[in-house]
Amino acid sequence: MNLLQADTKLSKFGYPCMATRDVAAFLDISTVYASNILSRLEQAGRVIRLGRGRWLIGASIDPFAIPEALTNPSPAYISLQSALYHHGIVSQIPAVVYAVSLARTKRYKNRIGEFSIHHVAPEFFFGFELLGKSMIKMATPEKALIDYLYLSLGRSRSFRSLPEVELPSSFSRRKAREIIEEIPSRPRRAAVMRRFEELMKIVIQA
C-alpha cells in the first residue's frame, strides 16, 4: 500500500481521531508500517500527531474533542478553567484546554494546542453534559468550579489562584454543595467545602 492509497482510505474512516493500532487494523497492515505511514502523512500535512500513538485524521476538529481522544479508552470531560470560561464564570481565556479524566494526570502539546488532563477518582467522575451534536462532554458550571477547588488542594500550580469569579444567575449553590458531598475523602471534602464557602462570601452572582 502506497501513501496515496493509505491517505485516501483513511479519509473515509469517518472518525477523526485514531490510535496507531486502529490505523493498522483498518488498513490491514502491521503496526510498525502504520506508524511509518502516519509519520510520512504528518510530514505532508495530512494528519496531526496528538500524542504518542494518537493521530488526528483530516483537517480540523473542535479542540474540546481532543482530550477524550488522548485519554481513550478512559473517558474525559472538559472542566476547570476551560469549562469555567465556557460558562462565563471567569473572563480570562485559558491558553490551555483543561479536562478531567479517569486516566492519569498528563499534559500534551501538539499542533492544535496544549491540553492538560487531570485525574479524579471514579466516584467523582460525573457532573457533565453533552454539547449538541458534537457530543463533547462539558462540566456543568457547578462541577467545573468544584473540580477546580478539588484540584487546588493538590500540588499542581495550575490551580493556585482562581481569576475573578462571576456566577451566572442559573448557578446553583445547593447543587455545588451536593457535588462536594460526593468527594470520597472526608478531609478533602471538608477542605473543599471550606474553600467553597469562603469563595461564596466574596463572589459576584448575576
Rosetta blueprint (number, residue, H / E / L):
1 M L
2 N L
3 L H
4 L H
5 Q H
6 A H
7 D H
8 T H
9 K H
10 L H
11 S L
12 K L
13 F L
14 G L
15 Y L
16 P L
17 C E
18 M E
19 A E
20 T H
21 R H
22 D H
23 V H
24 A H
25 A H
26 F H
27 L H
28 D L
29 I L
30 S L
31 T H
32 V H
33 Y H
34 A H
35 S H
36 N H
37 I H
38 L H
39 S H
40 R H
41 L H
42 E H
43 Q H
44 A L
45 G L
46 R L
47 V E
48 I E
49 R E
50 L E
51 G E
52 R L
53 G L
54 R E
55 W E
56 L E
57 I E
58 G L
59 A L
60 S L
61 I L
62 D L
63 P H
64 F H
65 A H
66 I H
67 P H
68 E H
69 A H
70 L H
71 T H
72 N L
73 P L
74 S L
75 P L
76 A E
77 Y E
78 I E
79 S L
80 L H
81 Q H
82 S H
83 A H
84 L H
85 Y H
86 H H
87 H L
88 G L
89 I L
90 V L
91 S L
92 Q L
93 I L
94 P L
95 A L
96 V L
97 V E
98 Y E
99 A E
100 V E
101 S E
102 L L
103 A L
104 R L
105 T L
106 K E
107 R E
108 Y E
109 K E
110 N L
111 R L
112 I L
113 G L
114 E E
115 F E
116 S E
117 I E
118 H E
119 H E
120 V L
121 A L
122 P H
123 E H
124 F H
125 F L
126 F L
127 G L
128 F E
129 E E
130 L E
131 L E
132 G H
133 K H
134 S H
135 M L
136 I E
137 K E
138 M E
139 A E
140 T L
141 P H
142 E H
143 K H
144 A H
145 L H
146 I H
147 D H
148 Y H
149 L H
150 Y H
151 L H
152 S L
153 L L
154 G L
155 R L
156 S L
157 R H
158 S H
159 F H
160 R L
161 S L
162 L L
163 P L
164 E L
165 V L
166 E E
167 L E
168 P L
169 S L
170 S L
171 F L
172 S L
173 R H
174 R H
175 K H
176 A H
177 R H
178 E H
179 I H
180 I H
181 E L
182 E L
183 I L
184 P L
185 S L
186 R H
187 P H
188 R H
189 R H
190 A H
191 A H
192 V H
193 M H
194 R H
195 R H
196 F H
197 E H
198 E H
199 L H
200 M H
201 K H
202 I H
203 V L
204 I E
205 Q E
206 A L
